[in-house]
Amino acid sequence: MCGIVGIVGTEKVTDRLIDGLKRLEYRGYDSAGVAVLNGSGLKRARAKGKIASLVDALEKDPIDGHAGIAHTRWATHGKPNINNAHPHFAGKVGVVHNGIIENYQDIRRELNGRNFSTDTDTEVIAHVMDEALKSGLTSKEAFSQTLKKLRGAYALGIMVDDEKDEIFAARAGSPLAIGIGNGEMYLGSDALALAQLSRELIYLEEGDWAVLSPAGYEIFDENDQPVKRDVTVIQAGAMSASDKGEYEHYMLKEIHEQPITVNATLKAYLGADDFTETARKIDFTAIDRLVIIACGTASYAGEVAKYWFEQIAGLAVDVDIASEFRYRQPVLSKNSLFVAVSQSGETADTLAALRYCKQAGIPTAALVNVMTSTMAREADIALPLNAGPEIGVASTKAFTSQLTALATLAVLAASQRAAIDEDGIAKLTEQLSSLSNLVSKALTTSADIAKLAEALAPAKHAFFLGRGAMTPVAFEGALKLKEISYIHAEGYAAGELKHGPIALIEQDVPVIVIAPHDELFEKTVSNMQEVAARGARIYLFTDEDGAKAAGHMAHSVIVLPKTGKFLAPLVQTIGVQLLAYHTATALGTDVDQPRNLAKSVTVE
């Protein structure tokens, strides 16, 4: 969740460290800091808030050097203020850290007599290493010894004062990459931070630690044995952080990229005449159950996919929230396939669930947007999203790419399991081929949704209703609205309305109904009548037929492109994404970096 950047070489580093932090600001933006070695000791600058505040601090009191580490923080232990901002110093040691040190209280007690100046768990790392240095160990020995005392998750960047220019790095549970340069070495939480610095990256494996210097790098495993790790060459421009272009926010840009990104995803799984080799990595005849594990928005993609796989392919599907999966001690069958769904491929809870299944001998797959991520490397099968870098914290194009991939795999499953005849498969693949065009048409409703959003913006609460596969779309619509507008919103299966939620419906409470004209439409209209009778303001997201049939009941109607039942969840999703975006802009919230949230959740 926090972002780490490091550079060690022969040229000045501060400006480039700041540039790397800007690329990582989606990972954490409560505070930021930088530390450098410049021949006169270890110096740092820190600021509360976003990176712009750190830039201001550096303009007032500049620091620079040939080696440096930098950090943008998402607070876990301790309030987001300057004192708790990284880098943290103790004696000769400066540290930046992404993760949680679970035994930090025990370590504090062991270090009785040490003066702790922050409320963070991270500070103990610097103290432990400084103590080891005082005992006469070399920096490398002290770093190794320090790692063995830590319990929890960490990606670390550490520098030692009065030493030659070196950066010490380690990972356990949190991702970390090394970049190779000409007379320089780089460190970053992910490839995006290093995009303008290096195309040759090494992804540290679990338990690895490394020493970086201008001359190169050394990597050791958790047993302190020297190891070699593969060098990944990133294609030029593939991981660059593009600007917002004509759009005010990254989120809006990414919403409008979806005709391109869903097409890119589709091409990974469906060729001109048949399913691709990527799709056919899964043999759906060899399994009797699919277990989809994810968090947040990705879990709603799994919930939609449950309808597809069960209705189209006749394949049983369980969808579990990753953070709870291991703790209920699930009964697992070796005839199941476990599919982890994650934009980053680093989501801590989802990764832990994947490892739980691997240890139990269950076949695993990872559906991810970053094919160099930990999940992609550790799963038996790695499946790409091809959505490209997603900078906005609220997921949009990654979600529709997840839906596109899962929809295509559902059709493949139906084909392999002979659940549908060849004509039926051909009709479904033809619908998939039209998806990009349907998404483009859905985006033309943006101006109408912006007008609706102005009416919704003053609300304190909102409800989203859907039936069938629209139920998870309602969940996602509610999540998006509360994520970026801070309006309390809840999504419900429309049939559950009478089982409690209707008690909260009163005059002028907004109810957003997701209801394309399908076989469940009349049942949803009955629920609309129930909330209308209690004075609710109904905003209906439907298609042309639905608008004709029930538009008179709604205060506002958004007409999205008509499609078959199969792709309706994808098309309706565009509407709720735009509703959340325009409501947030009407309220003036920080759309791309909403409060208290981080893009990649790499701690439990």
N, C-alpha and C positions, 0 to 999 in steps of 0.2 A: 504493500500500500504506500509506504514511503518511497521516495525516489533517491537513488544514489548515483553520483557521477564521480569519477576519479581520473586524473591525468598525471603521468610522471614522464618527464622528458628533459629537453634542453631549452624549450621556449616558454614564455610566460603563459600561465594557464587560467587566470581568473575569468577573463571574458568568455573563454570556451567552456569553462565549468558552468557559468551562468546560462549560456546558450543550451547546454545539456539539461540543466534544471528546467528551463522553459519547456523543453520537449517532454519532460516528465511531470509537469505541474498537474496533469490529470490524476497522478497517483497520490498526491497529497499537497495541501495548500494552506495548512494552519500556520506554518512558519517555515523559514528557510535559513540556511547558513552555508558558509564556505570556510575552509581552513587551508592555509598554504605553508610550505617550507620555503624560506627565501634566503637562507644563509645567516639570518639573525634570529632564528628560532621559529617556533610554530605560532602562526598568527591566525586569527579568525574574525569573521564578521557574521552577525546573526540579526534576524528581524522577525517580528511577528507578522502574520498575514501572508500575502502572496509575494511572489518573487520580485515584483516591482518595488516592494518595500526594502528588500535586500539590496537591490540595485541602488536605491536612494542612499542607503547606509554606506555602501562602497564608494559612492561619489563623494560623500562627506569625509570618509576616512579610508582611502584606498589601501588595499593590500595585494600583493602578487608574488609569484614565485615560480619555480620550475616543477613543482609537485604540489598537488592539491586534491582535496576531497570536498564534495558538496552534497547537500541533502535538502530535500523538500519533505516536510513532515505531515503525516496524518496522525493526530494525537491518539495514543492508547493510554499510557501512564503519564499523568501530569497534564495540567491545563496547557492549551496552546499559547505560550508566551515566550518572550525572548530567553528567559532563563532556562526553559525546558527545550529550547530549539537546539538541534544538532549543528555542528559537531560539539561533542562533549570532551572536555579536557580533564586529565588527572596526571599531575606530574609531567612526564615527558610524552604522554600518549594523548592523541586525538582520535576520536572514533565517530563514524556515522553508521547507522544501523536501521535496517528494515526488519521488523519481526517483533517477537515478545520473548523476553528472558523470564521463564516461568519461575526459576528459583532465585530471582534477584534479591528477595528479602533474606533468604538464607545466606547469600553471599555477603550482603550488607552486615549481617550479624558477625560473620566470620572475619570481616575486615574492621573489627572494632578498633576505633582510634582514627580511622580515616574520616576526613571531612567531606561529606556529600553535599553538593550545592544545588541539586535539582530534585524533582519529584519522579524522575524517569527510571525505568528499569535499565536503560542503556548505559547509564553512567558507571554501573558496576564493572562493565567490561574494561573501561579505561583504567579503573583502579586495580583490577586484578592483574592486568598486564604491566602496569607501572610497578606494582609490588614484585612481580616476577623479574623485572629488569633490575630492581634494587637488590635482588638476591644474587645478582651476578650473571644471570642468563643472557645470552645474546637475544637480539630482537626476534629472530626466527624461533628460537627455543621458547621465548616468553609467549609468543603468539600461539604456538602449538599447545603449550601448557594451559593458556587461558581458555582455548576452545574446549578443552576437556572438562572444564569446570562449569560450562554453560549448559543449561537444559531449556529447551524451547525451540523457537524458530529464529533464524537470523540470516541476513545477508550483511556482511561487514566490510567496511573500508577503514583501515587504520594507518596512521602515520606516527612515527616516533621522532621527537625533537633530537637535534644534535647527532643524527645518523645520516648516512648517505641517503640520497633521494630514493625512497622506496615506499610502496604502498602494499600493505598486507590485506588480503581479501579472503573471505570464507563464506560458504553457504551451507545452511541446514534448514530445509523447509521453505526457504524464500529464494527466489531466482536471482542469479547474478551471472553476468557475462563479462568476458575479457575481450578487449579490442586490441589488435596488433597494428602498430604503426611503424614508421621509419624513424628509429631513434626515440620512439615514444611508445608507451603502453597506456591502455585506457581501461576503465572499469565502469560498468553501468548496470542498473536494475533490469533493463531490457534493451533490445537492439535499437529502439527508437532514440534512446539517449545518446547512442554512439553513431547515429546515422551519418552525421557530417564529419565524423572523425576516422572511421575505419569501416572497410567492407569485409575484413577478415575477423570473425568472431569465434570465441571459444566459450561454450556454455559449461560452466562448472557443474559437476554432478554432485549428488547428495553427499555431504560430508567432506567435499574437496576444500582445500585451502591453497592459497597461492601467494607468491611474492613477485611484485612487479617492479621493474627498474627501467631506466632508459635503454639498457642493453638487452632486455627481453623479459622472460618470465620463467618461473618454476611452479609446477603444480604438484601437490601431494594429496593423497587420499586420507581418509579419516584415521588410518593407522600410521600416518606420517611417511608413507612410502611414495617415492617419486612416481608419477604417472604421466602418460600422454593422453590428451583429449583431442578429439577431432576438431579441425578448423572448418568452420562453415563460412562459405563465401556468399555474402548478401548481394543480390543483383542490384546494380546501380539504380537508385531511385526507388527501389522496392520498399524500403523502410523509411524513406524520408518523411518528415512531418510537413505536409503541405499546408499552405496558408488557407485562410477561409475564403479566398477569392471574392466573389460578389456577395457572399452571404455574411450576415451579421454575426452568426454564431456557427461553431463547428457542428452543433446538433442539427441545425437547419440544413447545412451543407450535406451532412451525412444522410439525412432524410431524403434529400433530392438525389443522392447518389444511388439510391436503391434500385432503379431500373437497370443500372450497370452492374451493381453488385449481385443482385439475384441472378442475373444472366451469367455472371462469372461463376457463381456457385453451381448453377444448373449444368454448365459445361463440364464441370469436374465430375459429374455423375451420369450425365446423359449425352451420348454422342448423337450423330446424325441418324444412325440406324439402330443403335442398341445402347445398353448401359455400358459405362466405361469400366476399365480395369479397376479404377479406384473404387467404384461402387461395388464391384464383384469381389472385393476383398472379404465381404461378408457372405457367408452361405447361410441363408435363412432357413434352409431345410434341415440344418444341423442343430437348430435350437427350438425350444418350445416356449420360451419366454424371453422378453426383452426387459431389461431393468435400466431405466434412464435415471441418472443422478445429476442434479444441477442445483444452482442457487439462483434466487431472484428471477430476473427476466428469462434466463436460460431454462429455468424449471417450468415456466409457462410454455416455452417452446416444446418441452417434453410433454406437457399436458395436452397440447393440441395434437402432437404426434400420436399420443395414445389413441385418440379417435381414429386417426388414419390407419394405423397398423391393425387395430382390432376390426374396424369396419371393412377395410379394403383387403387386408391380407389374412385375417382370421388368426392373428398372432397376439397372444396375451402380452400385456404391457403393464409393468409397475413403474410409477414415477415417484421418486423419493427426493425429499429435500436433503441435500448432501450433509448439512450440519447435524442432522438427526440420524442419518442412516446407520452409522456404526454403533450408535449407543443403544439402539433397540435390539441389537444382536440378531439381524435378519437371518431367516432361514434361506440359504442359497443352494441352488441346484447347478450342477456342472453342465446341465443342458440349457442354461441361460446364457445370454450375452449381456454383459454390463457395458453401458454406453455413458461415458462422462461427457457432459456438454458444457463448454466454457469458452468464452471469447478469448481470454488471455491464455488459457491452458495452464494457469498457475494458481487458480482459486484454491485456497488452502483446504477447505472442507471437502471440495470435490476431489482434489488430489488424494487426500487421506482416504476417502471412500474407494477410490480406484485401487490404491495400494491394499486396502482391506480385502477387496475381491481377488486381487492377484495372489495374495497370500493364501486365500481359500481355494485357489486353483480354478477360478472362474474366468473364462475368456473375456477379455476387455477390449474396448474401443474408445477412442477419444475423438470427439467432434470439436475441433478448435480452430481459431482464427490465426494462430501462430504455430506453424508446423515445427519450429525449433523449441517449443515450450516443453516443460517437464512432462506434462501429460502425454504429449505426442511422442516423446522419447520412451516413456515407460509403458504405454499401452501396447497390447499385442497388435492392434490395428489403429493407424492414425488417419483420420478423415479431415480434409480441409474445408474451411468455410469460404475462403477466397474473398472476404469482404474488404480486405485492405485495412490499414491502420484506422482505428476508431478512437478519436480524441475526446469527444463529448462523453462525460461520465455516464449519462443516461443512454443505455444501449438502444440503437435503432437499426442500423443496417446489419449489425451482427445478428440481431434477433430475426430479421426476415431471411438472412442467409441460413440461420439455423433451421428455420421453418422450411426453406426451399430444399435443403439437403435432406431433412427428415422426410419430407413429402416424397421426394424422388426415391429414397430408400424404401419407403412404404410400398411404392409401386413395384420396385424390384422384388420385395418380399412377396407381394401378391403374385408376381410372375413365377418366381422360383417355387412357390408353394402351390401353384396352380389354383389359387383362390379365385382368379378371374380369368376368363378366356382371352385369347389373343386380341380380339376386337375390343374388349374392355380395357386391356393394357394400352392399346393404341390410342384410345380416346383419352385416357388419363395422361399419357405422355404428350399428346397434342395440346391438352390444357396447360401442361407445364411449359410447353414451348411458347405459349401466349402470355406467360406471367409478366415478363418485363414490360410488355405493352399495357397490361392491366394496371401495373403499379404506376406507370407514367400517367395514365388517365386518372388514377386516384389522386395523384398529386395536384391535379388541376382544381381540386376542391379547396385548396389552401386558403384562398381569399374568403370563401363562405365560412370556413371554420374559424378564421380570424374574427369575423363578426360575431359568431356564436361565443367565442372565447371572451369577448368583451362583456357579454352578459354573465358568463360563468365566473369571471374573475372576483367579484365581490363576495362569493359564497365562502362560508366557513367549512362546509361539508358537501360531499358529493357521493352519489352512488352509481355504480356501473352494473348493468344487468345483461346477461346473455344466456342462451340455451345451447346445448350440444357443444360443438367445437368453438362456439362464440363465448362460452363461459371462461376459458382461459384468456381469451382476448379481453374480456371485461376485467379480469384480474390484472392483466398487463396495462390496460388503460388507467385503472386506479393507481397502480404503482407509478406509472409515468407522471401522472398529475401530481401526486404527493411528493415525488422525488424532486421535481424542479419548480413547482409553484408553491409548495408547502401547504396546499389545501388538503385537509383531511379527506381521504377518499377510500371507499371500500368497493370491491367487486364481489358480486354474488351470482350464483346460478339462479336464474329468474324463478325457478320453481321453489327455491328456498326462501323466497321473500316472505311468505306467510309464516315461516317458522322462526320468526324473531325480528329480522331487520325492518319489517314494515312498521314496527313500533316507533321507529325513528323518522318516518316520513311525516312531514308536516308542510304547512303552506310555504310554497316557493323553494323547497329543497330541490336542488337539481338532480335529476335522474337521467343518466346517459344510457340509452338502450341500444345494444348492438344486435341488429335483427335484419339480416338479409332475408328476402322472401323465399323461404324454404319450407320443408314439411313441418317445421316447428314454429313457423311464424305466427299462426293463429294462437298458439299457446302463449307466446310472448306478448301478443296483443292483449290477452286477458290480464297479464301482469301489468301492462301499461294502464289498463283501465283501473286497476286497483290503486295504483299510486296517483293517478289523475283524480280519482274520487277523494283523495286526501290532500289535494292542493299542490302536488309536486309539479315542478317545471320539467317537462320531458324534452330531452334532446335526442332525436332518433337518427341513428346511423344505419342506413339501409341501402337498397338499390331502387331502381326505377319502379319496379312492381310493388315493392314494400311501401314506397312513398305514396303511390296511388291508393293503396289499400288502407293505410293507417296514418298518413301524413297529417290529416286533420286533427289528430289527437295530440300532436306535439307542438311545442312552442317554436322549435326549429327543427328542420330536417336536412340532413346531409346525404346527398344521393351519390353513392359510390358506384363504380362500374359493376354491372351485373355479371356474375360468373356462376359456374356450377358450384354445388355444395363443397366440392373438393378444395378449391382454392379460395373460397370465401374468407376463411380466417386471415390469410395473407393480405387480401385486399382491404378488409375492414381494419386491420392493424394500422395501415397508413393513416386512416382517419383519426384514430385515438392518439397516434404519435403527434400529428399536427395539432390536435386539440390541446395536448399538454404543452407543446411548444408555444403556441400563441397565447395560452392563458398565462404562462410564466412571463412572457414578454410584456403582456398587458400589465402584469403586477410589478415588472421591473426587477425580477430576481436574476441571480447569476445562473443563466441557463446551462452553460458548459461546466461549471464547477459549483454545483449546489452544496449548500452547507452540510457539513458532517459526513459527506460521502467521498469515496475514492473509487477510481475506475477498477483497479485490480485488487481484490481482497485476498492478500497473501498471508493473513494471520487468522487464527480461529477466533 
